[in-house]
């Protein structure tokens, strides 16, 4: 991950050390909270670990609901981070244990959100490091490129891989996104369980806020 100064690491820690609260869930564009300040979003296949990452970043075990059932999160869930950042946890895409009409409906909602959210600074696209990029990820990458929304790949469950395996995954993903115009070139490797990569990810978000101040 990008090198961060000690002051940036501290800014990231302070950002998530304050009050973190659930704002609302939205199942349609008209239900979105008003745009204000800097907003980021987490995207990824069903059960990739988005809710676990939200909880690990904020230090709250139950802020975002965690389920072993793919497709449990079926709405856009918004969180206020210290009054300085809005975080959107998006429903997973790809396979989900839900009726297909419902899957199509909330997948459509995600795509509309990406196109319409004017204060969306970056999408963090979560990829399970054990599996790497899959075919179901490609349409989302295409949409992010077309919409011009900056995105960064965040590898989850990195603690499950040996160092050599993790490096091979990082290189494979880096090669796959190299020519994508909206891709942020740095791949973040994280573990919600062990806390690996969390200080740097927090610092990256604090830097986004500083850049838009």
PyMOL commands that set and color helices and strands:
alter all, ss='L'
color gray80, all
select helices_A, chain A and resi 6-17+29-31+50-58+100-116+135-147+158-160+163-177+198-211
alter helices_A, ss='H'
color red, helices_A
select strands_A, chain A and resi 20-26+38-44+76-81+85-89+120-128+151-156+188-189
alter strands_A, ss='S'
color yellow, strands_A
deselect
rebuild
show_as cartoon
